[in-house]
């Protein structure tokens, strides 16, 4: 059984026991092992597919926050020739690491 959930503007295909990095959920840093509920977009159980809003009315995906993670370092450099204008910049995205605990259909 697997489900498709939406969080942080992205969609993820998840199964029970799976761990994945998602955009920050807005929880406090001390809230490790906090329970999180997601509303699935799609649930597939063998040959049964639940996709309409009426079928997904009672479905839910439960997860717990395991910790925090960081993405890869991205560096950039911009300059304008002959103007002595140079800028170095960097970014490292932060994520919440979650573990899917259960997928309930109703």
N, C-alpha and C positions, 0 to 999 in steps of 0.2 A: 504494500500500500504506500502510495506517495501522494503528496499534495503540492500545489503551487501557491506560494504566498507572496504578498507584496509588502515591502517595507523600504523606506528610504528612496522611493521612486524607482525601485528595481524589483524584478520578480525572480524568485528562487524556487527551484524544484527541491523539495526536502523529503527525507524519510526519517523514521524514528531512530534516535541514536546519532544522527548526523550532526557534525559541528560545522558552523560557517561564520564568516565575518560579515556583519551587516553594519550599515551606517549607525551612528550613535543614536540610541533610543531615548535619550534624555533622562536617564536614571542617574542617581548619585553614584560616585565612584565606590562608595562603601556598600553598594547594593549587589555584591556578588551573590549568586544563587537566588536572585530575585526571579519570580515567575512572570512570564510575559505571554499574552494571548495574541494570536494572529487570526484574522479571518481569511480562510482560504479562498482562492479564486477558482481552483479546480481540485478535485479529489478523485484519484483513480485507485480502485480496489479490485485487482484482477481484471475482469472484463467489464466491470461496472464503472461508469464515468459519471460523476456528479459535477455539473457545470452551470446549471441555471440558478438564479437567486432563490427560487423556491426550494430546490433540492439542497442548497447549501445553507438554509436558514439555521439549522442546528449544528452545523459543522464548525469545528474549531481546531486550531493547532496550538499546542502548549509547548513552551520552551523555557529554559532557565538561562540566565546570564552566567557564563562561566568565568569571564574575565575581559580584559581589554587587549587590543592588538594594534599594531601600527603597520601601515602599508609601506611600499617602497619609497625611498627618497627620490624626489623629482627635483632636478636643478635646471635652471634656465639662465640665459644671458642675453641681454638686449643691448644694442648700442646704436648710435647714430654716427656715421662717418663724418669726420672733419669738424665735429662739434664737441668732442671730448665728453660725450655723454654715454656712460656705461652703467649698467645695473645688473647685478647678480641676484638671483632670487632662488628660493627653495621652498618645498612643501612636502609634508609627510602626513598623509591622511590617517585619522584615528578611527578605529572600529570597535564595536562590541562583539565579543565572541560568544555565540549562543549555541546551546545544544538542544535539539528537538527531543522532547520527552514523550509526547503522545499526539496522535492524530485521531480525533473523534468525529464520527460522521453524524451522529444524532442520538 
